[in-house]
Structure formats: structure tokens, C-alpha cells
Amino acid sequence: MNLPIWTVYDHPTDYPDYFVARKWLAGKEGERATDQLLFDTDLDALRRRLPIGLYCMPRNEKDDPVIIECWV
């Protein structure tokens, strides 16, 4: 079973005009990115588009600086 994790990015280099949420799957084999992406120019609007019922985890100091938060 894989745990879905949505990582929210602040204008990453591959999408410099947007806040981006990318769905990852975490399991025994590690984490892997999926092709599911959400884009928005407004961070709060992007957060409202994430699936209902998720819990927000603030970024870890070791995360890439463009990572804002993760939702599980």
C-alpha cells in the first residue's frame, strides 16, 4: 500500500509562474512522483484544490527551498 503525499512548491524551475502541488506515493520501496499536478498563481487557491481531509506538514529545514509544505 502506498501513502499519497502532496508536496507544494513555490514557483519551481520547471513551472516558474505557478505554485505547484505534485502528488507523490510513499511505500516500502521509497517515494516516487506521479504525473498528478495542480497549478495556481494563488497559494491559498491551490491549497483549496487539494483533496479534502489531508493534514498539512510544514517543510523540513533539510527540504529544497522551493518546498512550502506537504499534505498527507
C-alpha positions as CSV (number, residue, x, y, z in Angstrom):
1,M,0.0,0.0,0.0
2,N,1.3,3.5,-0.9
3,L,0.7,6.6,1.1
4,P,-0.2,9.6,-1.1
5,I,1.6,12.8,-0.3
6,W,1.0,16.2,-1.9
7,T,4.1,18.4,-1.9
8,V,3.5,22.1,-2.5
9,Y,6.2,24.1,-4.3
10,D,6.8,27.8,-4.6
11,H,7.4,28.6,-8.3
12,P,9.8,25.6,-9.1
13,T,12.1,26.0,-12.0
14,D,10.0,23.7,-14.2
15,Y,6.9,25.9,-13.6
16,P,8.3,29.3,-12.6
17,D,4.9,31.1,-13.0
18,Y,3.0,29.0,-10.5
19,F,2.6,27.5,-7.1
20,V,2.6,23.7,-7.8
21,A,1.3,20.7,-5.9
22,R,2.7,17.3,-7.0
23,K,1.3,14.0,-5.8
24,W,3.9,11.5,-4.6
25,L,3.4,7.9,-3.4
26,A,5.4,6.6,-0.5
27,G,5.8,2.9,0.2
28,K,8.2,0.2,1.2
29,E,10.3,0.9,-2.0
30,G,10.6,4.6,-1.2
31,E,8.9,7.6,-2.7
32,R,8.0,8.2,-6.3
33,A,6.5,11.2,-8.1
34,T,3.2,10.7,-10.0
35,D,2.1,12.6,-13.1
36,Q,-0.7,14.3,-11.0
37,L,0.0,18.1,-10.7
38,L,-2.1,21.1,-9.6
39,F,-1.1,24.6,-10.6
40,D,-2.3,28.0,-9.5
41,T,-1.0,31.6,-9.2
42,D,-2.5,31.9,-5.8
43,L,-1.2,29.7,-3.0
44,D,-4.5,29.6,-1.0
45,A,-6.5,28.8,-4.1
46,L,-4.1,25.9,-4.8
47,R,-4.5,24.6,-1.2
48,R,-8.3,24.6,-1.6
49,R,-7.9,22.3,-4.6
50,L,-6.1,19.6,-2.7
51,P,-8.2,16.6,-1.7
52,I,-10.3,17.1,1.4
53,G,-9.2,15.6,4.7
54,L,-5.4,16.0,4.4
55,Y,-3.1,17.1,7.2
56,C,-0.5,19.8,6.5
57,M,3.1,19.1,7.5
58,P,5.4,22.2,7.4
59,R,8.6,22.0,5.4
60,N,11.6,20.4,7.0
61,E,14.8,22.6,7.2
62,K,16.5,20.0,5.0
63,D,13.9,20.2,2.2
64,D,14.6,22.0,-1.0
65,P,14.0,25.7,-0.5
66,V,11.1,25.7,-3.1
67,I,9.1,23.3,-1.0
68,I,6.5,25.1,1.1
69,E,4.7,22.1,2.8
70,C,3.5,18.6,2.3
71,W,-0.1,17.3,2.8
72,V,-0.8,13.7,3.9
